[in-house]
């Protein structure tokens, strides 16, 4: 039995106490439904055991189960252990410990500065245990979305979302929430609020065109109502790419253009609304054709399988997804990509995307995980026993795909060839 991973997100090695994580393990053979498994976290230094989460077997050879890290002491390093129980006793020979360690930590939000102001205020939250895995910051029940950044383990900054009254601020890290200080909305308070009260306007953008579709160029946006800007997006539709920006003044934004294609509107959103799309906010990218996926090989397999993607438009800067999950990949040429199947299950579309968008999903890009997806075979000419095989000598065995066949051929015989056993 092998412990493959412990993750609430890919390749995570640190988890907050009170959070959740998923343990993934495989077995040498399917485990009967009457059996079950136990999962423990074992302190590396003291060898103290924690947890004891129990999960029933379901007749398969691979399992992913979620564990709640409530009550697991923080500030310590743990090994992950999985044990098998056959329904009567613990099978210590059928156990596995992870070959890596995970750390459990705690985090807290202690104070916020300023503690009051209008929506759009850039607030500094001070606390402990902050890291880049921080999932979300909330003011009341409203998330700030991508408008926050972890500065160091004790400090992060967040743009206050729309709201009213006094609300609690809390943080979420890998499924674990921490209640922090409160924030009071005061639209009449000084910078960066007050005086606004109106949606932004965009009078001009400079330059108004990109030299390539990859993004990264600077754009100056002039207009009004930028003091409480919450986001800048290139495109008027929901889901349009958002841009990094700096508020220079109430009338000027410094923006970094994201990747894109064709003619788009630059939309600025502040605490009171967004600018109306029009000719003054338009920005042009060179047209980019989306990639095409014509086939994948193999069409089925397991996690980490190498999958060859054939098509067109594969260039530097593109991305590969299995379903919605990004995948590691290497571009072999403009028509060939070799990707590594991420940790998923079932049937998913394999797509390649660039600044113009993702490839169209078709039946030709479907990849199916698991043994059930592997082709079954049937065989003709296999000798029923060793004696018949011995007597007949060399025999041609024909294999063919069959919905009712098995996964392999389990028949063997021996023959003597000039006195040698072959």
Secondary structure, 3 states (H helix, E strand, C coil): CEEEEEECCCCCCEEECCCEEEEEEECCCCCCCCCEEEEEEEECCCCCEEEEEEEECCCCCEEEEEEECCCCCCCEEEEEEEEEECCCCEEEEEEEEEEEEEEEECCEEEEEECCEECCCCEEEEEEECCCCCEEEEEECCEECCCCEEEEECCEEEEECCCCCCEEEEEEEECCEEEEEEEEEECCCCCCCCCCCCCCCEEEEEECCECCCCCCCCEEEEEEECCCCCCEEEECCCCCCEEEEEEEEECCEEEEECCCCCCEEEEEEEECCEECCCCHHHEEECCCCCCCEEEEEECCEECCCCEEEEEEECCCCCCEEEECCEECCEEECCCCEEEEECCCCCCEEEEEEEECCEECCCCHHHEEEECHHHCCCEEEECCCCCHHHHHHHCCCCCEEEECCCCECCCCCCCCCEECCEEC
